[in-house]
Amino acid sequence: MVTILTSVIFLGMMILITVLDCHYYDMNWMDCFMRLFIFDPGLREWMVYLTFIFGMVVAIVQDLRYKNKKYWSRGANGK
């Protein structure tokens, strides 16, 4: 659940950035969206993607811990 929520937040942020860029630069929305994935030298975009990957790893670990805790906390009657 945490992983899904992290992915939804990331997609929402990408859409918001695309809409703001389209409004600010008066460009087509597809051009603005594709521009998010272009690596230009010197922009340090790798920091953004590295932070996203780190957040996804943390979210997956939290999901696994929650699932294991829920599985092992069941009582003798299976609830």
Buried (B, 14 or more C-beta within 10 A) or exposed (E): EBBEEBBEEEEEEEEEBBEEBBEEEEBEEEEBBEBEEEEEEEEEBEEEEEEBEEBBEEBEEBBEEEEEEEEEEEEEEEE
